[in-house]
Amino acid sequence: MNWKTYWNRVALQAANIYEAVQRKDMATTLLTAKHIVHSTTMAKEHKVLDLCCGNGLITKRVAPYCTHITGVDQSEILIDAAQNNNLSSNIQYLVGDVLQVSELLKGHLFDIIYIEFSFQYFDTYPMGKKLIAEAIQLLKPGGKLWIGDIPDKKKLFTYYNSFPKLFYLLAGKIRNKSPMGKFWSKRELLKICDKLHIKGSYLEQNSNLPYAWYRFDFLIEK
C-alpha cells in the first residue's frame, strides 16, 4: 500500500478537515489531544514532536501545553492544510518521511514525541521497529515516546464483526490495499523495545475514548 498516495487522495476528496485525516469531530479531537497531554505528563517547558501530524488537527490542540511543537508528515497536501490553518507561533510543520526523521531533524532533541492514530500504517514489523528506532534517536534522556490508538491484534474480529467487514478485510489482503493497515500486538511492541534496549508499557484505553473498543496505547521511556 502506498500510504502517501492514499492520504493525498483522502485529503483531496474529504468534505471537511476531520474527514481529511479520518477523525470524527472537534469533540473527539480535543479529547484525544488532552489524553496525549495527560498520558505523557506534558509540561509547558517541553519541546514536542508530532510524527504523522497530517493537517495539524491534533498538533494545534497540543501546542498550548508545550513551549514548541514540530509536526512532520510525508503528505505535502496535508502539511499545506496544516500551515494554512496555523495561527500559533510555537508550531512548525515540515514535509518529510518519518522513517528518516532522525536525519531530517538532526541536531534537535525533544522531551516528548508522539504518533497518534498512525502506527498501523507502518504495516510490517521491520517498519514499526524502524520508526521507533528513529524516534528514540530524537528523544532527550528521560524523554517519552507515545504511540496512541494502535489497532489491537487480539481485537481484530471485534472490529471486523460482520460479513461485509470480513469480506472487506479479505479483499484488502488480496489486493494489499487495506486502509486499516496493521493490527499490532502487545508482544510485538515489547519485542521491539527489548531489541532496542528501551522500556515500553502497554496501556489499555479508558472507555470514554472514541476508539477504545479496539485500540490501545503504548508508552516508551528513554
MARROTOR-861201 format. One line per 3 residues: number of its first residue (from 1); their letters; for each residue x, y, z of N, C-alpha, C, O. Coordinates in Angstrom, 2 decimals, m for minus. Example, Ala and Ser with C-alpha at 12.3 -4.5 7.8 and 13.67 -1.06 7.14 Angstrom:
2
1 = as = 13.19,m5.69,7.80,12.30,m4.50,7.80,13.20,m3.30,7.80,14.24,m3.32,8.46 | 12.85,m2.25,7.08,13.67,m1.06,7.14,12.90,0.03,7.87,13.41,1.14,8.04 .
% end
This chain:
222
1 = mnw = 0.84,m1.19,0.00,0.00,0.00,0.00,0.88,1.25,0.00,1.76,1.39,0.85 | 0.66,2.14,m0.95,1.38,3.42,m0.96,0.58,4.41,m0.11,m0.40,4.99,m0.57 | 1.03,4.60,1.12,0.25,5.40,2.07,0.26,6.89,1.73,m0.72,7.58,2.00 .
4 = kty = 1.34,7.37,1.15,1.36,8.78,0.75,0.28,9.05,m0.30,m0.46,10.03,m0.20 | 0.20,8.19,m1.29,m0.83,8.33,m2.33,m2.22,8.22,m1.72,m3.13,8.97,m2.06 | m2.38,7.26,m0.80,m3.68,7.05,m0.16,m4.14,8.30,0.58,m5.27,8.75,0.41 .
7 = wnr = m3.25,8.87,1.42,m3.65,10.02,2.24,m3.81,11.29,1.40,m4.64,12.14,1.73 | m3.04,11.43,0.35,m3.25,12.56,m0.56,m4.64,12.48,m1.19,m5.34,13.48,m1.31 | m5.04,11.27,m1.58,m6.37,11.08,m2.18,m7.47,11.36,m1.17,m8.46,12.02,m1.48 .
10 = val = m7.31,10.84,0.04,m8.31,11.09,1.09,m8.45,12.59,1.35,m9.56,13.10,1.47 | m7.32,13.28,1.45,m7.34,14.72,1.72,m8.05,15.50,0.62,m8.81,16.43,0.90 | m7.81,15.12,m0.62,m8.42,15.83,m1.75,m9.92,15.57,m1.85,m10.67,16.44,m2.28 .
13 = qaa = m10.35,14.38,m1.45,m11.76,14.01,m1.57,m12.59,14.36,m0.34,m13.82,14.30,m0.38 | m11.93,14.71,0.76,m12.64,14.93,2.02,m13.57,16.15,1.97,m13.28,17.15,1.31 | m14.68,16.02,2.68,m15.65,17.11,2.74,m15.27,18.16,3.77,m15.75,19.29,3.71 .
16 = niy = m14.41,17.79,4.74,m14.01,18.74,5.78,m12.66,18.32,6.37,m12.10,17.29,5.98 | m12.16,19.12,7.30,m10.83,18.88,7.86,m10.76,17.60,8.68,m9.69,17.02,8.83 | m11.89,17.14,9.21,m11.91,15.92,10.01,m11.83,14.69,9.10,m11.08,13.76,9.38 .
19 = eav = m12.60,14.70,8.04,m12.56,13.58,7.08,m11.17,13.45,6.44,m10.75,12.35,6.09 | m10.47,14.57,6.30,m9.16,14.55,5.63,m8.15,13.70,6.37,m7.20,13.20,5.77 | m8.35,13.53,7.67,m7.45,12.68,8.46,m8.23,11.60,9.20,m7.73,10.99,10.14 .
22 = qrk = m9.47,11.37,8.75,m10.34,10.32,9.26,m10.54,10.41,10.77,m10.51,9.41,11.48 | m10.75,11.63,11.24,m11.16,11.85,12.62,m12.66,12.07,12.66,m13.27,12.34,11.63 | m13.25,11.97,13.84,m14.70,12.06,13.95,m15.21,13.50,13.93,m15.99,13.89,13.06 .
25 = dma = m14.76,14.29,14.90,m15.29,15.64,15.05,m14.41,16.43,16.01,m13.40,15.92,16.50 | m14.78,17.67,16.29,m14.00,18.53,17.18,m13.93,17.97,18.59,m12.86,17.97,19.20 | m15.05,17.47,19.11,m15.08,16.99,20.50,m14.11,15.84,20.72,m13.37,15.84,21.70 .
28 = ttl = m14.10,14.86,19.81,m13.20,13.72,19.98,m11.74,14.11,19.71,m10.82,13.52,20.27 | m11.54,15.10,18.84,m10.18,15.59,18.59,m9.61,16.23,19.85,m8.47,15.98,20.21 | m10.41,17.06,20.51,m9.98,17.70,21.76,m9.73,16.65,22.84,m8.76,16.75,23.60 .
31 = lta = m10.60,15.66,22.91,m10.45,14.60,23.91,m9.14,13.84,23.69,m8.44,13.53,24.65 | m8.83,13.55,22.44,m7.59,12.83,22.12,m6.37,13.67,22.47,m5.41,13.16,23.04 | m6.41,14.96,22.13,m5.28,15.85,22.44,m5.03,15.91,23.95,m3.88,15.84,24.40 .
34 = khi = m6.08,16.04,24.72,m5.94,16.10,26.18,m5.43,14.77,26.73,m4.69,14.74,27.71 | m5.85,13.67,26.11,m5.38,12.34,26.52,m3.87,12.21,26.31,m3.17,11.67,27.17 | m3.36,12.72,25.19,m1.92,12.69,24.92,m1.17,13.53,25.95,m0.18,13.09,26.52 .
37 = vhs = m1.66,14.74,26.18,m1.02,15.65,27.14,m0.97,15.02,28.53,0.08,15.03,29.18 | m2.08,14.47,28.97,m2.15,13.88,30.31,m1.27,12.63,30.41,m0.54,12.45,31.38 | m1.34,11.77,29.40,m0.63,10.48,29.46,0.89,10.63,29.39,1.62,9.78,29.91 .
40 = ttm = 1.36,11.69,28.77,2.80,11.93,28.67,3.31,12.89,29.75,4.49,13.21,29.79 | 2.41,13.34,30.62,2.73,14.37,31.62,3.45,15.56,30.97,4.48,16.03,31.46 | 2.89,16.02,29.87,3.47,17.14,29.14,3.47,18.41,30.00,2.51,18.69,30.72 .
43 = ake = 4.56,19.17,29.91,4.68,20.41,30.68,5.00,21.57,29.75,5.47,21.38,28.63 | 4.74,22.76,30.23,4.87,23.95,29.39,6.27,24.14,28.83,6.42,24.72,27.75 | 7.29,23.67,29.53,8.68,23.86,29.07,9.12,22.81,28.06,10.25,22.86,27.58 .
46 = hkv = 8.27,21.86,27.74,8.66,20.75,26.87,8.67,21.12,25.39,7.84,21.89,24.91 | 9.64,20.53,24.68,9.66,20.55,23.22,9.07,19.23,22.74,9.44,18.16,23.22 | 8.15,19.32,21.80,7.35,18.15,21.41,7.46,17.93,19.91,7.57,18.88,19.13 .
49 = ldl = 7.42,16.66,19.50,7.43,16.28,18.09,6.20,15.42,17.79,5.97,14.41,18.45 | 5.42,15.84,16.80,4.23,15.13,16.36,4.55,14.45,15.03,4.67,15.12,14.00 | 4.70,13.11,15.05,5.00,12.36,13.84,3.72,11.93,13.15,2.77,11.50,13.81 .
52 = ccg = 3.68,12.06,11.83,2.46,11.79,11.05,1.37,12.75,11.50,0.26,12.33,11.84 | 1.69,14.03,11.50,0.79,15.06,12.05,m0.41,15.36,11.16,m1.37,15.98,11.62 | m0.37,14.92,9.89,m1.49,15.19,9.00,m1.72,16.67,8.80,m0.78,17.42,8.55 .
55 = ngl = m2.98,17.09,8.91,m3.31,18.51,8.72,m3.26,19.32,10.01,m3.77,20.44,10.06 | m2.65,18.76,11.04,m2.41,19.52,12.27,m3.58,19.61,13.23,m3.55,20.41,14.16 | m4.62,18.81,13.03,m5.77,18.87,13.93,m5.38,18.65,15.39,m5.80,19.40,16.28 .
58 = itk = m4.58,17.61,15.63,m4.12,17.33,17.00,m3.01,18.29,17.39,m2.98,18.79,18.52 | m2.10,18.54,16.47,m0.92,19.39,16.75,m1.33,20.73,17.36,m0.78,21.14,18.39 | m2.26,21.40,16.73,m2.63,22.74,17.18,m3.35,22.72,18.53,m3.40,23.74,19.22 .
61 = rva = m3.91,21.57,18.90,m4.60,21.48,20.19,m3.68,21.00,21.30,m4.01,21.13,22.48 | m2.53,20.46,20.93,m1.50,20.13,21.92,m0.59,21.33,22.16,m0.04,21.48,23.25 | m0.44,22.20,21.16,0.51,23.32,21.20,0.40,24.21,22.45,1.44,24.63,22.97 .
64 = pyc = m0.79,24.52,22.96,m0.86,25.38,24.15,m0.24,24.78,25.40,0.02,25.50,26.37 | 0.02,23.48,25.40,0.53,22.81,26.59,2.05,22.65,26.60,2.60,22.08,27.54 | 2.74,23.15,25.57,4.19,23.00,25.50,4.83,24.28,24.96,4.14,25.19,24.52 .
67 = thi = 6.16,24.33,25.01,6.84,25.54,24.56,6.96,25.59,23.04,6.89,26.67,22.44 | 7.14,24.42,22.41,7.24,24.36,20.94,6.89,22.96,20.47,7.21,21.97,21.13 | 6.21,22.89,19.33,5.86,21.59,18.76,6.16,21.59,17.26,5.83,22.53,16.55 .
70 = tgv = 6.80,20.52,16.81,7.11,20.33,15.40,6.25,19.19,14.86,6.21,18.10,15.45 | 5.58,19.43,13.75,4.77,18.39,13.11,5.42,17.95,11.81,5.82,18.79,11.00 | 5.51,16.65,11.60,6.12,16.10,10.38,5.14,15.14,9.72,4.54,14.30,10.39 .
73 = dqs = 4.99,15.27,8.41,4.15,14.35,7.64,4.69,14.27,6.22,5.27,15.24,5.72 | 4.49,13.12,5.56,5.00,12.96,4.21,4.08,13.56,3.15,4.49,13.73,2.00 | 2.84,13.89,3.51,1.88,14.43,2.55,1.99,15.94,2.45,1.67,16.66,3.40 .
76 = eil = 2.44,16.42,1.30,2.52,17.87,1.08,1.15,18.52,1.17,1.03,19.65,1.65 | 0.12,17.81,0.72,m1.24,18.36,0.75,m1.70,18.58,2.18,m2.27,19.63,2.50 | m1.46,17.61,3.06,m1.86,17.75,4.45,m1.02,18.79,5.18,m1.54,19.54,6.01 .
79 = ida = 0.26,18.86,4.88,1.11,19.88,5.51,0.71,21.28,5.05,0.71,22.21,5.86 | 0.37,21.43,3.79,m0.13,22.73,3.30,m1.38,23.15,4.06,m1.51,24.31,4.45 | m2.29,22.20,4.29,m3.50,22.50,5.05,m3.17,22.88,6.48,m3.77,23.81,7.04 .
82 = aqn = m2.21,22.17,7.08,m1.80,22.49,8.45,m1.20,23.89,8.53,m1.53,24.65,9.45 | m0.35,24.24,7.59,0.28,25.57,7.60,m0.74,26.67,7.35,m0.64,27.75,7.94 | m1.71,26.42,6.49,m2.74,27.42,6.20,m3.64,27.69,7.39,m4.22,28.77,7.51 .
85 = nnl = m3.77,26.70,8.28,m4.62,26.86,9.47,m3.84,27.14,10.74,m4.39,27.09,11.84 | m2.56,27.44,10.59,m1.69,27.63,11.76,m1.66,29.09,12.19,m1.16,29.95,11.47 | m2.21,29.36,13.38,m2.17,30.71,13.94,m1.28,30.77,15.18,m1.24,31.79,15.88 .
88 = ssn = m0.56,29.68,15.45,0.27,29.61,16.66,1.74,29.80,16.33,2.25,29.19,15.39 | 2.41,30.63,17.09,3.82,30.92,16.84,4.74,29.79,17.30,5.91,29.76,16.92 | 4.22,28.86,18.10,5.08,27.79,18.62,4.92,26.47,17.87,5.28,25.41,18.37 .
91 = iqy = 4.36,26.54,16.64,4.21,25.34,15.82,5.03,25.47,14.54,5.02,26.52,13.89 | 5.74,24.42,14.20,6.46,24.33,12.92,6.03,23.05,12.23,5.99,21.98,12.85 | 5.72,23.15,10.94,5.35,21.97,10.15,6.41,21.70,9.09,6.92,22.63,8.45 .
94 = lvg = 6.73,20.41,8.90,7.72,20.01,7.91,7.20,18.83,7.10,6.56,17.93,7.64 | 7.49,18.84,5.81,7.24,17.68,4.97,8.43,16.74,5.07,9.57,17.17,4.89 | 8.17,15.48,5.37,9.29,14.54,5.46,8.82,13.13,5.75,7.71,12.91,6.22 .
97 = dvl = 9.69,12.19,5.46,9.46,10.77,5.72,9.84,10.50,7.16,11.01,10.64,7.53 | 8.88,10.10,7.99,9.18,9.88,9.40,10.11,8.69,9.61,10.69,8.55,10.69 | 10.25,7.83,8.63,11.21,6.73,8.73,12.65,7.20,8.55,13.59,6.41,8.68 .
100 = qvs = 12.81,8.49,8.24,14.14,9.11,8.15,14.17,10.40,8.95,14.93,11.32,8.64 | 13.35,10.45,9.99,13.17,11.71,10.72,14.41,12.11,11.53,14.61,13.29,11.81 | 15.23,11.14,11.91,16.44,11.49,12.68,17.40,12.31,11.83,18.15,13.13,12.36 .
103 = ell = 17.40,12.09,10.52,18.23,12.88,9.62,17.57,14.23,9.34,18.24,15.26,9.30 | 16.24,14.22,9.14,15.50,15.46,8.89,15.67,16.46,10.03,15.80,17.66,9.79 | 15.68,15.97,11.26,15.75,16.84,12.44,17.05,16.67,13.20,17.11,16.83,14.42 .
106 = kgh = 18.10,16.34,12.46,19.42,16.13,13.06,19.84,17.36,13.87,19.74,18.49,13.39 | 20.31,17.13,15.10,20.72,18.24,15.96,19.63,18.72,16.89,19.88,19.55,17.76 | 18.40,18.20,16.72,17.28,18.58,17.59,16.91,17.41,18.50,16.94,16.25,18.08 .
109 = lfd = 16.57,17.73,19.73,16.11,16.72,20.68,14.79,17.18,21.28,14.55,18.38,21.42 | 13.94,16.21,21.65,12.61,16.52,22.14,12.35,15.82,23.47,12.86,14.74,23.75 | 11.53,16.48,24.28,11.12,15.88,25.55,10.06,14.82,25.34,10.04,13.79,26.01 .
112 = iiy = 9.16,15.09,24.39,8.06,14.16,24.11,7.88,14.05,22.60,7.88,15.04,21.87 | 7.74,12.82,22.14,7.40,12.54,20.75,6.14,11.68,20.76,6.03,10.74,21.54 | 5.20,12.01,19.89,4.01,11.17,19.83,3.62,10.86,18.39,3.86,11.63,17.46 .
115 = ief = 3.01,9.68,18.24,2.48,9.19,16.97,1.04,8.79,17.26,0.79,7.78,17.93 | 0.10,9.55,16.77,m1.31,9.33,17.12,m2.11,8.83,15.92,m2.14,9.47,14.87 | m2.74,7.66,16.09,m3.67,7.12,15.09,m2.97,6.81,13.76,m3.61,6.83,12.71 .
118 = sfq = m1.67,6.54,13.81,m0.92,6.36,12.57,0.00,5.15,12.55,0.49,4.77,11.49 | 0.25,4.54,13.70,1.24,3.46,13.75,0.81,2.27,12.89,1.66,1.51,12.43 | m0.47,2.11,12.68,m0.98,0.99,11.87,m0.51,1.05,10.42,m0.48,0.03,9.73 .
121 = yfd = m0.14,2.26,9.95,0.27,2.41,8.56,1.74,2.02,8.35,2.22,1.99,7.22 | 2.43,1.73,9.43,3.75,1.11,9.35,3.46,m0.37,9.50,3.56,m0.95,10.58 | 3.10,m0.98,8.37,2.33,m2.21,8.41,3.15,m3.50,8.30,2.63,m4.54,7.92 .
124 = typ = 4.42,m3.40,8.66,5.24,m4.59,8.86,6.03,m4.40,10.15,6.26,m3.28,10.59 | 6.45,m5.51,10.74,7.25,m5.43,11.96,8.53,m4.62,11.75,8.84,m3.77,12.58 | 9.30,m4.83,10.66,10.52,m4.03,10.44,10.24,m2.53,10.33,11.02,m1.71,10.82 .
127 = mgk = 9.14,m2.16,9.68,8.82,m0.74,9.57,8.47,m0.14,10.93,8.89,0.98,11.24 | 7.71,m0.86,11.74,7.39,m0.37,13.08,8.64,m0.21,13.93,8.79,0.79,14.64 | 9.53,m1.19,13.85,10.80,m1.11,14.60,11.64,0.06,14.13,12.23,0.77,14.94 .
130 = kli = 11.69,0.28,12.80,12.45,1.39,12.24,11.91,2.72,12.72,12.69,3.61,13.08 | 10.60,2.88,12.74,10.01,4.15,13.19,10.35,4.43,14.65,10.74,5.54,15.00 | 10.21,3.41,15.50,10.52,3.60,16.91,12.00,3.91,17.10,12.35,4.77,17.90 .
133 = aea = 12.87,3.22,16.38,14.31,3.48,16.48,14.65,4.89,16.04,15.49,5.55,16.66 | 14.00,5.38,14.98,14.22,6.74,14.51,13.78,7.75,15.57,14.51,8.70,15.86 | 12.61,7.54,16.14,12.09,8.47,17.14,12.97,8.51,18.38,13.22,9.59,18.94 .
136 = iql = 13.43,7.36,18.82,14.24,7.28,20.04,15.52,8.11,19.91,16.00,8.68,20.89 | 16.06,8.18,18.69,17.28,8.97,18.48,17.06,10.46,18.75,18.00,11.19,19.06 | 15.81,10.90,18.65,15.50,12.32,18.82,14.96,12.65,20.22,14.60,13.79,20.49 .
139 = lkp = 14.91,11.65,21.09,14.44,11.88,22.45,15.56,12.28,23.39,16.66,11.72,23.33 | 15.29,13.24,24.24,16.22,13.58,25.31,16.27,12.44,26.32,15.31,11.67,26.42 | 17.35,12.30,27.08,17.36,11.31,28.17,16.18,11.59,29.10,15.96,12.73,29.52 .
142 = ggk = 15.44,10.55,29.43,14.25,10.72,30.25,13.01,11.09,29.46,11.93,11.25,30.03 | 13.16,11.24,28.13,12.04,11.61,27.29,11.07,10.46,27.07,11.35,9.31,27.42 | 9.90,10.79,26.49,8.85,9.80,26.30,8.38,9.77,24.85,8.24,10.80,24.19 .
145 = lwi = 8.16,8.56,24.36,7.58,8.33,23.04,6.20,7.71,23.25,6.08,6.62,23.81 | 5.17,8.42,22.80,3.79,7.98,22.97,3.25,7.51,21.62,3.27,8.25,20.65 | 2.78,6.27,21.58,2.15,5.74,20.38,0.68,5.49,20.71,0.35,4.59,21.49 .
148 = gdi = m0.21,6.29,20.13,m1.61,6.26,20.52,m2.52,5.65,19.48,m2.26,5.72,18.28 | m3.59,5.04,19.97,m4.65,4.50,19.11,m4.12,3.45,18.13,m4.30,3.57,16.92 | m3.48,2.42,18.67,m2.96,1.32,17.85,m4.03,0.23,17.74,m4.52,m0.24,18.77 .
151 = pdk = m4.41,m0.17,16.54,m5.35,m1.28,16.42,m4.79,m2.55,17.06,m3.66,m2.96,16.79 | m5.59,m3.16,17.92,m5.15,m4.29,18.74,m5.40,m5.60,18.00,m6.53,m5.92,17.64 | m4.33,m6.36,17.79,m4.44,m7.62,17.05,m5.41,m8.59,17.72,m6.11,m9.33,17.03 .
154 = kkl = m5.45,m8.59,19.04,m6.35,m9.51,19.74,m7.81,m9.10,19.58,m8.72,m9.87,19.91 | m8.05,m7.88,19.08,m9.41,m7.41,18.86,m9.73,m7.27,17.38,m10.65,m6.54,16.99 | m8.97,m7.97,16.55,m9.18,m7.90,15.10,m10.63,m8.22,14.73,m11.24,m7.52,13.92 .
157 = fty = m11.17,m9.27,15.34,m12.53,m9.68,14.99,m13.59,m8.98,15.85,m14.79,m9.18,15.65 | m13.13,m8.17,16.78,m14.05,m7.23,17.43,m14.36,m6.10,16.46,m15.48,m5.59,16.40 | m13.34,m5.70,15.70,m13.54,m4.67,14.69,m14.22,m5.24,13.44,m15.21,m4.70,12.97 .
160 = yns = m13.67,m6.33,12.92,m14.26,m6.98,11.74,m15.34,m7.96,12.22,m15.14,m9.17,12.24 | m16.48,m7.40,12.60,m17.51,m8.17,13.32,m18.76,m8.44,12.50,m19.82,m8.72,13.07 | m18.65,m8.35,11.19,m19.80,m8.64,10.33,m19.29,m9.22,9.01,m18.11,m9.08,8.68 .
163 = fpk = m20.19,m9.86,8.27,m19.78,m10.43,7.00,m19.24,m9.38,6.04,m18.19,m9.61,5.43 | m19.91,m8.21,5.87,m19.36,m7.19,4.96,m17.96,m6.73,5.37,m17.10,m6.51,4.52 | m17.74,m6.58,6.68,m16.41,m6.16,7.15,m15.37,m7.25,6.89,m14.24,m6.96,6.50 .
166 = lfy = m15.75,m8.51,7.11,m14.82,m9.61,6.86,m14.49,m9.72,5.38,m13.35,m10.00,5.01 | m15.48,m9.50,4.54,m15.25,m9.51,3.09,m14.28,m8.38,2.71,m13.38,m8.55,1.89 | m14.50,m7.22,3.34,m13.64,m6.05,3.12,m12.20,m6.36,3.54,m11.25,m5.97,2.86 .
169 = lla = m12.05,m7.05,4.68,m10.73,m7.44,5.17,m10.04,m8.37,4.18,m8.87,m8.17,3.84 | m10.76,m9.39,3.74,m10.19,m10.37,2.82,m9.81,m9.72,1.48,m8.74,m9.99,0.94 | m10.70,m8.87,0.96,m10.43,m8.20,m0.31,m9.20,m7.30,m0.20,m8.39,m7.23,m1.12 .
172 = gki = m9.06,m6.64,0.94,m7.90,m5.77,1.16,m6.61,m6.56,1.21,m5.59,m6.12,0.67 | m6.65,m7.72,1.84,m5.45,m8.57,1.92,m5.05,m9.08,0.54,m3.87,m9.12,0.20 | m6.04,m9.45,m0.24,m5.75,m9.96,m1.58,m5.12,m8.87,m2.45,m4.19,m9.13,m3.21 .
175 = rnk = m5.63,m7.64,m2.32,m5.15,m6.53,m3.16,m4.00,m5.75,m2.50,m3.42,m4.85,m3.11 | m3.69,m6.13,m1.26,m2.68,m5.41,m0.47,m3.02,m3.93,m0.39,m2.15,m3.06,m0.53 | m4.31,m3.64,m0.18,m4.76,m2.25,m0.15,m5.73,m2.00,0.99,m6.68,m1.23,0.84 .
178 = spm = m5.52,m2.64,2.12,m6.41,m2.42,3.26,m6.11,m1.07,3.91,m5.00,m0.87,4.39 | m7.08,m0.14,3.94,m6.83,1.16,4.53,m6.69,1.14,6.05,m6.41,2.17,6.66 | m6.88,m0.03,6.67,m6.70,m0.13,8.12,m5.25,m0.42,8.48,m4.88,m0.30,9.65 .
181 = gkf = m4.42,m0.80,7.53,m3.04,m1.10,7.85,m2.92,m2.34,8.73,m3.64,m3.32,8.54 | m2.00,m2.30,9.69,m1.66,m3.47,10.52,m2.27,m3.37,11.91,m2.20,m2.32,12.56 | m2.88,m4.46,12.37,m3.27,m4.60,13.77,m2.06,m5.16,14.52,m1.58,m6.25,14.20 .
184 = wsk = m1.59,m4.42,15.51,m0.38,m4.79,16.24,m0.73,m5.52,17.54,m1.82,m5.37,18.08 | 0.23,m6.30,18.04,0.06,m6.98,19.32,0.99,m6.37,20.37,2.02,m5.77,20.04 | 0.61,m6.54,21.61,1.45,m6.13,22.74,2.82,m6.81,22.65,3.85,m6.18,22.87 .
187 = rel = 2.79,m8.09,22.32,4.03,m8.87,22.25,5.01,m8.30,21.23,6.21,m8.22,21.49 | 4.49,m7.89,20.06,5.36,m7.34,19.02,6.05,m6.06,19.49,7.24,m5.86,19.26 | 5.28,m5.19,20.13,5.85,m3.91,20.58,6.85,m4.12,21.72,7.89,m3.45,21.75 .
190 = lki = 6.56,m5.01,22.63,7.51,m5.30,23.71,8.79,m5.94,23.15,9.88,m5.70,23.67 | 8.65,m6.74,22.10,9.82,m7.34,21.46,10.70,m6.26,20.83,11.92,m6.30,20.95 | 10.07,m5.29,20.18,10.82,m4.16,19.59,11.58,m3.43,20.68,12.76,m3.11,20.52 .
193 = cdk = 10.90,m3.15,21.79,11.56,m2.45,22.89,12.74,m3.24,23.44,13.79,m2.67,23.75 | 12.57,m4.55,23.56,13.66,m5.41,24.03,14.85,m5.35,23.09,16.00,m5.27,23.52 | 14.58,m5.40,21.79,15.65,m5.34,20.79,16.38,m4.00,20.83,17.59,m3.95,20.59 .
196 = lhi = 15.66,m2.92,21.12,16.25,m1.58,21.13,16.73,m1.16,22.52,17.23,m0.05,22.71 | 16.57,m2.05,23.49,17.03,m1.80,24.87,16.36,m0.57,25.47,17.03,0.30,26.05 | 15.06,m0.50,25.33,14.27,0.59,25.89,13.08,0.00,26.66,12.74,m1.17,26.50 .
199 = kgs = 12.48,0.83,27.49,11.36,0.39,28.32,10.04,0.77,27.66,9.82,1.93,27.31 | 9.16,m0.21,27.49,7.87,0.05,26.90,6.73,m0.49,27.75,6.89,m1.52,28.41 | 5.59,0.21,27.73,4.44,m0.21,28.54,3.18,m0.20,27.69,2.87,0.78,27.01 .
202 = yle = 2.45,m1.31,27.73,1.17,m1.47,27.05,0.08,m0.86,27.93,0.04,m1.14,29.13 | m0.79,m0.04,27.35,m1.81,0.65,28.13,m3.19,0.46,27.50,m3.40,0.79,26.34 | m4.11,m0.06,28.28,m5.50,m0.10,27.85,m6.06,1.32,27.87,m5.67,2.13,28.72 .
205 = qns = m6.97,1.61,26.96,m7.57,2.94,26.91,m8.81,3.02,27.82,m9.50,2.02,28.04 | m9.06,4.23,28.33,m10.30,4.48,29.06,m11.48,4.38,28.09,m11.36,4.73,26.92 | m12.59,3.91,28.58,m13.75,3.66,27.72,m14.35,4.92,27.13,m15.13,4.85,26.18 .
208 = nlp = m13.99,6.10,27.67,m14.54,7.35,27.12,m13.84,7.78,25.83,m14.31,8.69,25.15 | m12.74,7.15,25.50,m12.03,7.50,24.26,m12.74,6.86,23.07,m13.30,5.77,23.18 | m12.73,7.55,21.92,m13.60,7.14,20.81,m13.31,5.78,20.20,m14.20,5.16,19.62 .
211 = yaw = m12.06,5.29,20.32,m11.71,4.03,19.66,m11.24,2.97,20.66,m10.58,1.99,20.28 | m11.59,3.16,21.92,m11.12,2.26,22.98,m11.59,0.83,22.78,m10.97,m0.10,23.32 | m12.65,0.63,22.05,m13.22,m0.72,21.89,m12.34,m1.65,21.05,m12.54,m2.86,21.06 .
214 = yrf = m11.37,m1.07,20.32,m10.48,m1.98,19.57,m9.05,m1.45,19.44,m8.27,m1.99,18.65 | m8.71,m0.42,20.18,m7.35,0.14,20.09,m6.72,0.26,21.48,m7.42,0.26,22.49 | m5.39,0.37,21.51,m4.66,0.55,22.75,m3.56,1.59,22.54,m3.31,2.03,21.42 .
217 = dfl = m2.91,1.97,23.64,m1.79,2.92,23.59,m0.52,2.23,24.07,m0.58,1.19,24.73 | 0.62,2.82,23.73,1.90,2.25,24.14,2.85,3.41,24.48,3.01,4.35,23.69 | 3.47,3.32,25.64,4.38,4.39,26.10,5.78,3.84,26.24,6.00,2.82,26.89 .
220 = iek = 6.74,4.54,25.62,8.16,4.17,25.67,8.92,5.29,26.39,8.72,6.47,26.10 | 9.78,4.91,27.30,10.59,5.87,28.05,12.07,5.61,27.80,12.52,4.47,27.80 | 12.80,6.69,27.57,14.23,6.56,27.26,15.06,6.67,28.54,16.28,6.58,28.50 .
% end
